């Protein structure tokens, strides 16, 4: 290419019309995993074409590119991190005929608000060559690291559901006789958690397995439901106790009536004087003890133990949950 030395090369370059690119050789660049490529226009194409004094050509164009990010796994959602590759290569020239290289810049200040934090870096060496059916091709591109922000989920999901689980423990301090208060509290919490689970699940990305957020919801629902089962056991135990006390009172009343009849008959026939320090006193005392006997109330014992057992279960689940997914985030970080 011959340059016109009489032109003004003080800036080291001369701008010409962008459509003149058609008069020069241009590489057959393809974008891997491309969905849509658009070049916005106002009056003309938003592009620039420069001829530089070192005989190189510089062509730039404003474009909107949509690509597919393959192999995204959402098992750790919403603590997931993904790697998305933006790759350029030649369609017909092998790596021995054409080498692609370049540089990029990324301004965080101009980035619109997203649910991810974004980092960009050069492709790893093993990704800079694409193996085709007939030859290898030079590849240039960038690797985009997407790390989802966890704070919005902490405020909208994790914290409220944890508070609902803690609120269910209030039922352990409500007397078992106040049935309506405990039933209404536990059923309301259980229904609210199920409703939140169904609403949140509609926005969860499609995954091949259960996600971390679904595990959290299921555990919270299970703990509240377990509290409801605990109260059902208390009601069953209390009903058995009341039934047993009623039967003992009925038997006691029947025995007293029988003793009165026997005493009346003995007075009519014969009176037997009682000796002091006889075994009758002991038998009377034993009857009094049997009359005062009541079945043990296990409801208070079960509530007292549940006040420590359920918080311990929830604490153990939190340690396992956050520890496991934190380790996974470190191990699977791209």
Beta strands, then each sheet from edge to edge (+ up, - down):
strand 1: 13-16
strand 2: 29-31
strand 3: 34-38
strand 4: 47-52
strand 5: 57-61
strand 6: 64-67
strand 7: 81-90
strand 8: 116-122
strand 9: 129-131
strand 10: 136-148
sheet 1: 1+ 4- 5+
sheet 2: 2+ 7- 10+ 8-
sheet 3: 2+ 7- 10+ 9-
sheet 4: 3+ 6-
end
